[in-house]
Amino acid sequence: MALFLSNLQEMDKERNKMAEKILNLSLEIIYLVTGEDYTVIKKMPGESVERTYIPITMPHPVLHDGSSKQKILDVTNKILEMLSGEVSAAGNAVSRDVARGSA
């Protein structure tokens, strides 16, 4: 029984690591798209967090050159690979098309 509990705790640790990596990659995509940095704050159960509402203004459009688009696709593919556990051949084909300018 203790072995089973230990395995569950290890699975939770791995799941939390993956969630953190996916959140960090998502923040990287947001930065690449908007040019603005954002921070994620984890709220613990039962913890109250005061929210400060700041009017959202439209971000300045970021001009994406081919390398920025490629980076967004690469980061997106990393997230998909983490979620599926597989390397996406189709995603790599899309990445190549963008690099050539045909997507």
C-alpha positions as CSV (number, residue, x, y, z in Angstrom):
1,M,0.0,0.0,0.0
2,A,2.8,2.4,0.8
3,L,4.4,1.7,-2.6
4,F,1.1,2.6,-4.3
5,L,0.9,5.9,-2.4
6,S,4.5,6.6,-3.3
7,N,3.8,6.0,-7.0
8,L,0.8,8.4,-6.8
9,Q,2.9,11.1,-5.2
10,E,5.6,10.7,-7.9
11,M,2.9,10.9,-10.6
12,D,1.6,14.1,-9.1
13,K,5.1,15.6,-9.1
14,E,5.6,14.7,-12.7
15,R,2.2,16.1,-13.6
16,N,2.9,19.3,-11.8
17,K,6.3,19.6,-13.6
18,M,4.6,19.1,-17.0
19,A,1.9,21.7,-16.1
20,E,4.6,24.2,-15.2
21,K,6.5,23.6,-18.4
22,I,3.3,24.0,-20.5
23,L,2.5,27.2,-18.7
24,N,6.0,28.6,-19.3
25,L,5.8,27.7,-22.9
26,S,2.4,29.3,-23.2
27,L,3.8,32.5,-21.7
28,E,6.6,32.4,-24.2
29,I,4.0,32.2,-27.0
30,I,2.1,35.1,-25.5
31,Y,5.3,37.1,-25.4
32,L,6.2,36.2,-29.0
33,V,2.7,37.3,-30.2
34,T,2.3,40.5,-28.1
35,G,5.8,41.5,-27.2
36,E,4.5,41.8,-23.6
37,D,5.6,39.8,-20.5
38,Y,2.9,38.3,-18.3
39,T,3.2,36.5,-14.9
40,V,1.2,33.6,-13.6
41,I,0.3,33.5,-9.9
42,K,-0.7,30.2,-8.4
43,K,-3.5,30.5,-6.0
44,M,-3.5,27.8,-3.3
45,P,-6.9,26.2,-2.2
46,G,-8.5,28.4,0.5
47,E,-6.2,31.3,-0.2
48,S,-7.8,34.6,-1.1
49,V,-6.1,36.8,-3.7
50,E,-7.1,40.4,-4.2
51,R,-7.5,41.1,-7.8
52,T,-6.5,44.4,-9.2
53,Y,-8.3,45.2,-12.4
54,I,-6.2,47.1,-14.9
55,P,-7.9,48.3,-18.1
56,I,-6.6,46.2,-20.9
57,T,-5.4,48.2,-23.9
58,M,-4.8,46.6,-27.2
59,P,-1.1,45.6,-27.4
60,H,1.0,47.1,-30.0
61,P,1.1,44.8,-33.0
62,V,4.3,42.9,-33.1
63,L,5.7,42.4,-36.6
64,H,6.5,38.7,-37.0
65,D,9.3,37.9,-39.3
66,G,9.8,34.3,-40.5
67,S,11.9,33.4,-37.5
68,S,9.3,34.6,-35.0
69,K,6.6,32.6,-36.7
70,Q,8.9,29.6,-36.7
71,K,9.6,30.0,-33.0
72,I,5.9,30.2,-32.2
73,L,5.3,27.0,-34.2
74,D,8.3,25.3,-32.5
75,V,7.0,26.2,-29.0
76,T,3.5,25.1,-29.9
77,N,4.8,21.8,-31.2
78,K,6.7,21.3,-27.9
79,I,3.4,21.7,-26.0
80,L,1.6,19.2,-28.3
81,E,4.5,16.7,-28.0
82,M,4.3,17.0,-24.2
83,L,0.6,16.4,-24.2
84,S,0.5,13.6,-26.6
85,G,3.8,11.9,-25.8
86,E,4.6,11.8,-29.5
87,V,6.8,13.8,-31.9
88,S,4.5,15.3,-34.5
89,A,5.6,14.6,-38.0
90,A,2.8,16.8,-39.3
91,G,3.8,19.6,-37.1
92,N,7.3,19.4,-38.4
93,A,6.0,19.6,-42.0
94,V,4.0,22.8,-41.1
95,S,7.1,24.3,-39.5
96,R,9.1,23.6,-42.7
97,D,6.3,25.2,-44.8
98,V,6.4,28.4,-42.6
99,A,10.1,28.5,-42.9
100,R,9.8,28.4,-46.7
101,G,7.1,31.1,-46.6
102,S,4.4,28.8,-48.1
103,A,2.1,28.7,-45.1
